[in-house]
Amino acid sequence: MRRLALVALPVAVAGAAWFVWRVPSGSGGAGAPAVRPQPAAAFPTLYCEFYNFVGRTPKVGFTFTMRPEASAPVFEQVDQIEADGTRTAFGAEAPVWGFAGSESPAVLTAPDGAIRINLYAYDAARRGTTWFEAGLRSVHYLNLDGTCRQSFG
């Protein structure tokens, strides 16, 4: 009996970890995000994930911290997660993306201008598990549909 418990426990833990990592949560609908970001700040975060052309599998994800400022929030990129699982963590050298909240849709722009993220129906006060539509515009990634959600840090 003890031998069975020693084998069953690691298998159960590995299965639970796979389930948490792989099974989507939230209300993202078809193609809901399967990769979980690891926010590392006390500030609110914005996580956006973009899908392949048929909207079924994640292609790239971006995590930002959102520092509230007097005129507009400042978005610092925490990490970038590729479809193959490669994660680029920026740490202390986090790039600051431009934010145009008065445009419709609101737009985040990479410092070099190579990537733009359109945030449809963006609401700075919305937090939690509600996913909202986003669009990635990039020569490298092409134009991809996706979703974003904001959360407290």
Residue pairs with C-beta under 8 A, 6 or more apart in sequence:
20 36
21 34
21 35
21 36
22 34
23 34
24 32
24 33
24 34
25 32
25 129
26 32
26 33
26 129
26 130
26 131
26 149
27 129
27 130
27 131
28 131
28 147
29 131
30 55
30 56
31 51
31 55
31 56
31 57
31 58
32 131
32 147
33 47
33 49
33 58
33 61
33 131
33 147
34 57
34 58
35 49
35 58
35 61
35 81
37 45
37 47
37 61
37 63
37 78
37 79
37 81
38 63
38 79
39 45
39 47
39 63
39 65
39 78
39 151
39 153
40 78
41 65
41 78
41 153
42 153
43 65
43 66
43 67
43 68
43 153
44 65
44 66
44 68
44 127
44 150
44 151
44 152
44 153
45 63
45 64
45 65
45 66
45 78
45 150
45 151
45 152
45 153
46 63
46 64
46 66
46 75
46 148
46 149
46 150
47 61
47 62
47 63
47 64
47 148
47 149
47 151
48 61
48 62
48 64
48 117
48 134
48 136
48 146
48 147
48 148
49 58
49 60
49 61
49 62
49 146
49 147
49 148
50 58
50 59
50 60
50 61
50 134
50 136
50 141
50 144
50 145
50 146
51 57
51 58
51 59
51 144
51 145
51 146
52 58
52 59
52 83
52 144
53 142
53 144
55 145
57 83
58 81
58 83
59 82
59 83
59 141
59 144
60 80
60 81
60 82
60 83
60 136
60 141
60 144
61 80
61 81
62 77
62 79
62 80
62 81
62 117
63 77
63 78
63 79
63 80
63 81
64 75
64 76
64 77
64 78
64 97
64 108
65 75
65 76
65 78
65 94
65 153
66 73
66 74
66 75
66 150
67 73
67 74
67 76
72 99
72 101
73 99
73 101
73 124
74 96
74 99
75 96
75 97
75 99
75 108
76 90
76 94
76 95
76 96
76 97
77 90
77 94
77 95
77 96
77 97
77 110
78 89
78 90
78 94
79 87
79 88
79 89
79 90
80 87
80 88
81 87
81 88
95 110
95 111
96 111
97 108
97 109
97 110
97 111
98 107
98 108
98 109
98 111
99 106
99 107
99 108
99 109
100 106
100 107
100 109
101 122
101 124
105 118
105 119
105 120
105 121
105 122
105 135
106 118
106 119
106 122
107 116
107 117
107 118
107 119
108 116
108 117
108 119
109 115
109 116
109 117
110 116
114 138
114 139
114 140
115 136
115 137
115 138
115 140
115 141
116 136
116 137
116 138
117 134
117 135
117 136
117 137
117 148
118 134
118 135
118 136
118 137
119 132
119 134
119 148
120 132
120 133
120 134
120 135
121 132
121 133
122 132
123 132
124 150
126 132
126 150
127 150
127 151
127 152
128 149
128 150
128 151
129 149
130 149
131 147
131 148
131 149
132 147
132 148
132 149
133 145
133 146
133 147
134 145
134 146
134 147
134 148
135 143
135 144
135 145
135 146
136 143
136 144
136 145
136 146
137 143
138 144
